[in-house]
Amino acid sequence: MSLKLDPRTKLYMIFVVSAVVMMSATTPFLWTVRIIMTMIPILLLITEKHFAAFRFLILYGAALLLTFRYLSENSKGFLSAFLVGYCSIIVQFMPAMITAWYVIKTTKIGEFVCAMQKIHIPDGITISLAVVMRFFPTIKEEYTAIRDAMKMRGIMLGGGNATGMIEYRLIPLLFSCVNIGDELSAAAVTRGLGGKVKRTSVQVLKMRAADYMLMLLFSAALAFFLVSKYFR
């Protein structure tokens, strides 16, 4: 059963999670708060049938396991040092990445723009974020199409050399990036973003009980994190 959340709730989740990951977790309680906040968007993705969230879960769980059970700052050797740095980056920034991915995957551009207008965000920021939200998924689709086209022509990994890889895959992708950026910008302007007249929306946003509960939960988690870290 999917849980439809208001885009404003999702934006608040990103804000809180981003604020938390900027602060280091130094006690078991702080780590518990951070892990719970990470699990929520993963579970929400699963309820929306985005089962790729299991990959996030496995990667995050493996990084936590290695960090707390097998690795330490005193680990010796190149491999251990590499794993310490890699796992630290995953554990530190994965919560924000998962939350952002959840927002992108479950929010329509019209809903996002309407939510940004509801909270009185300037159009310049709204347009930029709306373009970014559509840009990366479109680039992924474009790269998949280029890769499939190369496979049909029998070109695998550039024929086995780096030069061919750049020529046959990256160069078409770069030209696609330029065209996609122009098209998305034109689409945004066509829909009235940035105009002098206040833009209306067919989207009707309404906060529900689940939205208020999640916002309260994330607010409490942020408050507990700040109090435990700086005032105890």
Long-range contacts (C-beta under 8 A, 24 or more apart in sequence): 1-47, 2-47, 2-48, 2-49, 3-44, 3-47, 3-48, 3-210, 4-208, 5-44, 5-106, 5-210, 5-211, 5-214, 6-115, 6-205, 6-206, 6-207, 6-208, 6-211, 7-103, 7-107, 7-111, 7-112, 7-114, 7-115, 7-205, 8-115, 8-118, 8-119, 8-205, 8-207, 8-211, 9-207, 9-211, 9-214, 9-215, 10-102, 10-103, 10-106, 10-107, 11-103, 11-115, 11-116, 11-119, 12-215, 12-218, 13-40, 13-41, 13-99, 13-102, 13-103, 13-214, 13-218, 14-96, 14-99, 14-100, 14-103, 16-218, 16-219, 16-221, 16-222, 17-41, 17-95, 17-96, 17-99, 17-218, 18-96, 18-99, 19-222, 20-95, 20-221, 20-222, 20-225, 21-92, 21-93, 21-95, 21-96, 23-225, 23-226, 23-229, 26-229, 27-228, 29-224, 29-228, 30-225, 30-228, 30-229, 33-221, 33-224, 33-225, 33-228, 34-95, 34-225, 35-64, 36-221, 37-95, 37-218, 37-221, 38-94, 38-95, 38-98, 40-214, 40-217, 41-98, 41-99, 41-101, 41-102, 42-98, 44-102, 44-106, 45-98, 45-101, 45-102, 45-105, 45-106, 48-105, 48-106, 50-102, 50-105, 50-106, 53-98, 53-102, 56-94, 56-97, 56-98, 56-101, 59-90, 59-94, 60-90, 60-91, 60-94, 60-98, 63-87, 63-90, 63-91, 63-94, 64-91, 67-91, 104-133, 104-136, 104-137, 107-133, 108-203, 109-133, 109-134, 110-201, 110-202, 110-203, 111-203, 111-205, 113-193, 113-199, 113-201, 114-201, 114-203, 114-205, 115-205, 117-199, 117-201, 118-205, 123-193, 123-194, 124-194, 126-193, 127-185, 127-188, 127-193, 127-194, 130-188, 130-193, 131-181, 131-184, 131-185, 131-188, 134-184, 135-180, 135-181, 135-184, 138-180, 138-184, 139-173, 139-176, 139-177, 139-180, 142-173, 142-176, 142-177, 142-180, 143-169, 143-173, 146-172, 146-173, 146-176
